[in-house]
Amino acid sequence: MLVEWIEGRHATTALVFDLYGEYFRYTGGAAKLGALTELMGVFDVEPATVRMVMTRLRKDGWFDSAKNGREVSYLLNDKSWHLLDDGRPFARGTSTIGTAPGRRRSSTSLT
């Protein structure tokens, strides 16, 4: 069961939140699906898996999505911003090292 969890959707979901929490949150909290798929391919995650996981995370209320023509972007919403903020030590005031700059919520900054 543990192997299935590590190799399955849960590991991919964890990677999504790692990428958004460590990188995309500092560029407005959005990423184009194509860019996200390419980046996750570096970690051997198949494009179909990325699409499935992002669709499920959106349906579960963790992300919002925006379309520009045929291009889809996934954006952090209040629920996911809250999760990322609460999951980081500096958000709780327990650390001053590496304190995150103020987050910007810009729909025009689609990575």
Secondary structure, DSSP 8 states (H G I E B T S, - for coil): -HHHHHHSHHHHHHHHHHHHHHTGGGGTSEEEHHHHHHHHHTTT--HHHHHHHHHHHHHTTSEEEEEETTEEEEEE-HHHHHHHHHTSGGGGTS--TT--------TT---
